[in-house]
Amino acid sequence: MSSETRLHASSAIAFAAGPLAWLRAAGVVLLASAFVAACAHIALPLYFTPVPLTVQPLAVLLVGLLLSPRLAGASLIAYLGEGALGLPVFAPGPASAPGIAHLFGPTAGYLLAYPLAAILISLLYRRSRGGFLPALLSAAAGNLLILSTGALWLGMLTHAPAPTVLMQSVIPFLPGDALKVISAAAMASGWLRLLRRNPRFSVTL
């Protein structure tokens, strides 16, 4: 086979693989956003705060740990877009609002922080050597970003004193979030160990 023929053959393979890679990435984004939406509906409303207790942050942490920064960010942006269009992807609760109005309600700070948190987690974890401890620290950093943004937004929205805002948006969720961070780190580090043995199943973009 001549060098020109090999060049044309490799170009054809790259052209064919490109659309397939993007199609696979789009599928991953949709599946990840659906996973976050499903976890959002595992919710427990709390009488003293408009912020419900949900499994949703665990899903966000896992998306950040398991996917590349681009895929992680795209997945959470897609999730917010689905909710803005009126799809029932947001957590139910006393402050629930349909469609895009939910992105201006009491929980909007958490929601809008999700893409940034997922990207941050993914970047931090991929700069490490992998393993449970780096996953734990990366997930903790992302979770801190979510809580901070959620509290800041709720404070601006309600104009309540800082202690009240913290009692409504941060302190009640710390024990559960600690469990979510640990669980996400354990699941992600275990899953990535399996991927190293079967690299063809990994997805990067």
C-alpha positions as CSV (number, residue, x, y, z in Angstrom):
1,M,0.0,0.0,0.0
2,S,1.4,3.4,-1.0
3,S,1.8,6.3,1.5
4,E,-0.9,8.2,-0.4
5,T,-3.3,5.3,-0.1
6,R,-2.5,4.9,3.6
7,L,-3.2,8.6,4.1
8,H,-6.6,8.4,2.4
9,A,-7.5,5.3,4.4
10,S,-6.5,7.0,7.8
11,S,-8.5,10.1,6.8
12,A,-11.5,8.0,6.0
13,I,-11.3,6.2,9.4
14,A,-11.0,9.5,11.2
15,F,-13.9,11.0,9.4
16,A,-16.1,8.0,10.2
17,A,-15.0,7.9,13.8
18,G,-15.7,11.6,14.4
19,P,-19.5,11.5,14.1
20,L,-19.6,8.2,16.0
21,A,-17.6,9.8,18.9
22,W,-19.9,12.8,19.0
23,L,-23.0,10.6,18.9
24,R,-21.6,8.6,21.8
25,A,-20.8,11.8,23.7
26,A,-24.4,13.1,23.1
27,G,-25.8,9.8,24.4
28,V,-23.6,10.1,27.5
29,V,-24.8,13.7,28.1
30,L,-28.4,12.7,27.9
31,L,-28.0,9.7,30.1
32,A,-26.1,11.7,32.7
33,S,-28.7,14.5,32.7
34,A,-31.5,11.8,33.1
35,F,-29.5,10.3,36.0
36,V,-29.4,13.7,37.8
37,A,-33.1,14.2,37.1
38,A,-34.0,10.8,38.6
39,C,-32.0,11.5,41.7
40,A,-33.6,14.9,42.0
41,H,-37.0,13.2,42.6
42,I,-35.6,11.2,45.5
43,A,-36.5,14.2,47.8
44,L,-37.6,14.9,51.3
45,P,-39.1,18.4,51.8
46,L,-38.1,20.2,55.1
47,Y,-40.6,22.3,56.9
48,F,-38.1,25.0,58.0
49,T,-36.5,25.7,54.6
50,P,-37.5,26.0,51.0
51,V,-34.6,23.7,50.1
52,P,-35.5,20.0,50.0
53,L,-33.2,17.2,51.0
54,T,-32.4,15.2,47.8
55,V,-30.0,12.7,46.3
56,Q,-29.3,15.1,43.4
57,P,-25.9,16.4,44.7
58,L,-24.6,12.8,44.8
59,A,-25.5,12.5,41.1
60,V,-23.7,15.8,40.3
61,L,-20.6,14.6,42.2
62,L,-20.6,11.3,40.3
63,V,-21.0,13.0,36.9
64,G,-18.0,15.2,37.7
65,L,-15.8,12.3,38.9
66,L,-16.7,9.9,36.1
67,L,-16.8,12.2,33.0
68,S,-14.4,14.6,31.3
69,P,-14.8,18.3,32.1
70,R,-16.5,18.9,28.8
71,L,-18.9,16.0,29.2
72,A,-19.6,16.8,32.8
73,G,-20.4,20.4,32.2
74,A,-22.5,19.6,29.1
75,S,-24.5,17.1,31.0
76,L,-25.4,19.6,33.8
77,I,-26.1,22.4,31.2
78,A,-28.4,19.9,29.4
79,Y,-30.1,19.1,32.7
80,L,-30.8,22.8,33.4
81,G,-32.0,23.3,29.8
82,E,-34.4,20.4,30.1
83,G,-35.8,22.0,33.3
84,A,-36.1,25.4,31.7
85,L,-38.1,23.9,28.9
86,G,-40.6,22.6,31.4
87,L,-39.6,18.9,31.7
88,P,-40.1,17.5,35.2
89,V,-36.5,17.2,36.1
90,F,-36.2,19.4,39.1
91,A,-36.8,18.3,42.7
92,P,-40.3,18.6,44.1
93,G,-40.7,20.8,47.2
94,P,-42.7,23.6,48.8
95,A,-40.9,26.1,46.6
96,S,-41.3,24.2,43.3
97,A,-42.0,26.3,40.2
98,P,-42.6,25.1,36.6
99,G,-40.0,25.5,33.9
100,I,-37.6,28.4,33.8
101,A,-39.2,30.0,36.9
102,H,-37.5,27.3,39.0
103,L,-34.1,28.8,38.0
104,F,-35.1,32.0,39.8
105,G,-36.5,30.4,42.9
106,P,-34.9,29.7,46.3
107,T,-32.9,26.7,45.0
108,A,-31.6,28.4,41.9
109,G,-28.2,28.9,43.4
110,Y,-27.6,25.2,43.8
111,L,-28.9,24.4,40.4
112,L,-26.8,27.1,38.6
113,A,-23.7,25.9,40.4
114,Y,-24.1,22.3,39.2
115,P,-22.3,22.7,35.8
116,L,-19.4,24.7,37.4
117,A,-19.1,22.1,40.3
118,A,-19.1,19.2,37.9
119,I,-16.4,20.8,35.7
120,L,-14.3,21.7,38.8
121,I,-14.6,18.2,40.2
122,S,-13.6,16.7,36.9
123,L,-10.6,19.0,36.4
124,L,-9.3,18.4,40.0
125,Y,-9.7,14.6,39.8
126,R,-8.0,14.3,36.4
127,R,-5.0,16.3,37.6
128,S,-4.5,13.8,40.3
129,R,-3.2,10.2,40.2
130,G,-6.7,8.9,40.8
131,G,-7.8,6.8,43.7
132,F,-10.2,7.3,46.6
133,L,-8.6,10.2,48.4
134,P,-8.2,12.5,45.4
135,A,-11.8,11.6,44.5
136,L,-12.9,12.5,48.0
137,L,-11.1,15.9,47.9
138,S,-12.4,16.7,44.4
139,A,-16.0,15.8,45.3
140,A,-15.7,17.8,48.6
141,A,-14.5,20.9,46.6
142,G,-17.4,20.6,44.2
143,N,-19.9,20.1,47.0
144,L,-18.5,23.2,48.8
145,L,-19.0,25.2,45.7
146,I,-22.7,24.1,45.4
147,L,-23.4,24.9,49.1
148,S,-21.7,28.3,48.9
149,T,-23.5,29.3,45.8
150,G,-26.9,28.0,47.1
151,A,-26.5,30.0,50.4
152,L,-25.3,33.1,48.6
153,W,-28.3,33.0,46.2
154,L,-30.8,32.3,49.0
155,G,-29.4,35.2,51.1
156,M,-29.7,37.7,48.2
157,L,-33.3,36.4,47.5
158,T,-34.6,36.5,51.0
159,H,-32.4,39.3,52.6
160,A,-32.4,37.1,55.7
161,P,-29.6,37.4,58.3
162,A,-26.6,35.2,57.7
163,P,-27.3,32.8,60.6
164,T,-30.8,32.2,59.2
165,V,-29.5,31.7,55.7
166,L,-27.0,29.1,57.0
167,M,-29.6,27.3,58.9
168,Q,-31.8,27.1,55.8
169,S,-29.2,26.3,53.2
170,V,-26.1,24.8,54.6
171,I,-26.0,23.4,58.1
172,P,-28.9,20.9,57.9
173,F,-27.4,19.4,54.8
174,L,-23.8,18.9,56.0
175,P,-24.2,15.4,57.4
176,G,-26.0,14.1,54.4
177,D,-23.6,15.9,52.0
178,A,-20.6,14.3,53.8
179,L,-22.1,10.9,53.2
180,K,-22.7,11.8,49.5
181,V,-19.1,12.9,49.1
182,I,-17.8,9.7,50.6
183,S,-20.2,7.6,48.6
184,A,-19.4,9.3,45.3
185,A,-15.7,9.0,45.9
186,A,-16.0,5.3,46.7
187,M,-18.2,4.5,43.7
188,A,-16.2,6.6,41.2
189,S,-12.8,5.3,42.3
190,G,-14.1,1.7,42.1
191,W,-15.7,2.2,38.7
192,L,-12.5,3.8,37.3
193,R,-10.5,0.9,38.5
194,L,-12.8,-1.3,36.4
195,L,-12.4,1.0,33.4
196,R,-8.6,0.7,33.6
197,R,-9.0,-3.0,33.0
198,N,-11.5,-2.3,30.1
199,P,-10.4,1.0,28.6
200,R,-12.7,0.6,25.6
201,F,-15.6,1.5,27.8
202,S,-14.2,4.9,28.9
203,V,-15.7,8.1,27.4
204,T,-13.6,11.2,26.9
205,L,-14.2,14.4,24.8
